[in-house]
Amino acid sequence: MRAAILALALASPSAALAGDLFPTFDTGWRWAVTEPAPGGLRRFGYVDAEPAGPATWRVRVECGIEDPRTGRVIRRVVGTGQSTRARLPGFGGRFDLPDGRCSSFIVTQDDKRPEALDLYGEFDEGVPECPRRGVGALSSGD
């Protein structure tokens, strides 16, 4: 059900919000989030975006599982896709992996605190290497 709601929200980009909140469609951005995983491990997710049209970004998503004590990456996946803004304050997108799996993400923003860069987001369950949910850092990707 969540995937259907996300797909519907993303199908209706909001031009009004696009100019009010960072990122805008003419800027790149990066959102990074981690969460604990069983066995003392950690899941990580990075979404890197670049402008791809009037209301979209092209995204590269990297997710994986690492040992935070050693920094060793145990499993890593990389996919590509697209992102846009929804009518609600925030943005999200869909990405595909080379092995045929796909997933989506959504990042929520607060239009009353547009300067906030620590943003709550979620990945759906399509790719278990990705964190399920958490607060991640949004940056310009530099």
Number of C-alpha atoms within 10 A of each C-alpha: 6 8 16 9 10 19 16 13 20 22 14 13 19 19 15 10 18 21 12 12 17 20 20 19 22 15 14 20 20 20 22 21 24 21 17 15 15 7 7 10 17 22 25 21 26 22 25 21 25 20 18 17 11 10 16 20 25 20 25 18 25 19 23 21 25 21 15 13 9 7 11 11 15 12 11 15 16 16 20 18 18 19 26 27 28 25 17 16 18 24 24 23 26 24 20 19 16 10 8 7 11 17 20 22 22 23 22 17 21 15 14 8 9 12 11 14 16 17 18 18 23 20 22 19 15 14 18 14 20 28 25 21 18 17 18 21 17 22 16 14 13 6
